[in-house]
Amino acid sequence: GVALVIADAFNPDGSVNLMSPRSVLKKVIAQYNDLGLQPVVGPELEFYIADRTEDGGYKRAHEKTGMVYTTGILSDPRGTFLHTLRMLDQMNIGVFAGNAEFSPSQYEINLYHSEALDAADRTFKFKAAIKDVIALRGQHATFLGKPWSDEGGSGFHLHFSVTDMDGKNQMHDGKGNLSDTALKMIAGISANAAALTAFTNPTVNAFKRLGPDTLAPYRANWGYDNRSCMTRVPPERGQGTRLEVRVGDGAANPYLLVAGILAAALDGIKRNLECPPAAEGMAYDNEDAAVLPMTFTEALDALEANKHLSDQMSQELINVFLVMKRDEIARYEEEVKTPTRDVTAWEVAEYFEAY
């Protein structure tokens, strides 16, 4: 009995409001279309299910380890995850798989790929629905990137490719290799990686998930089926040829994450950037690639200094984003006097329910 509607934002004079993340994504997509390309996106998101504690905090819904990639009663003792999958299926938003993830009470659900704006819309509905459905079960879902100091973080991985306007994949050369377009896209993501992390990792907390040997990226590198890289090239070819950007944090706004990644890749195409060599082995040790920002301040500084993303996206949105997020950092630093990699009470209060 409830209608869910996604709307665009316009200025009072009827012009497009480019402080709106959805409008900015549409602008980026239009620039691809001008080049005869259509971005296709497949999101992967991880989240935790938690219970509220007597002191008003949260704890993981269960503590069973070794449940990664499983389903059923052992990894979902109250059936909350299964119930959530069934409810999402009724929304008809393209959910097709789900399983327990690496840490206790952590889960992942996959969405079918589609044209980028549609995929972002479905992801927005998806995140809202999961939180609502699980709240109605008396529990809490959080996409916060690093909700616990003692367990792994939750990511928002983005698989994406470009096709021509007839739907033919443009990421390969027909001989099992990546196309020039794909290599330029990788180059753009690598060149803009530091600034991009401000959108893919939009909280103070998000940077506590990143680092060496964390199962999350550490350097602005790429590799063939290499999950220790920021950008992974999955092994499929033909119509399945795509990139996977693995730096995203579960708390990211779907529109800004998709727009940012697509804008970075578009910059590589437009400036004809040369792709750096692929990393091999454990990419955390690949010193040829720059280390990603390790704090939100570093990421915002990189975004403010980067004119390539603002050219493809919107300076108005970036200006507002910088002001709001620098205020967020100031409030964190006022409360937490000594920098720490541990998750603080301030982060739980600020982010746990909101994300």
PyMOL commands that set and color helices and strands:
alter all, ss='L'
color gray80, all
select helices_A, chain A and resi 21-34+80-91+116-136+180-191+193-200+205-208+238-240+254-270+283-285+296-305+307-312+315-335+345-351
alter helices_A, ss='H'
color red, helices_A
select strands_A, chain A and resi 37-52+58-60+95-100+106-111+114-115+140-142+156-164+222-224+231-233+243-245
alter strands_A, ss='S'
color yellow, strands_A
deselect
rebuild
show_as cartoon
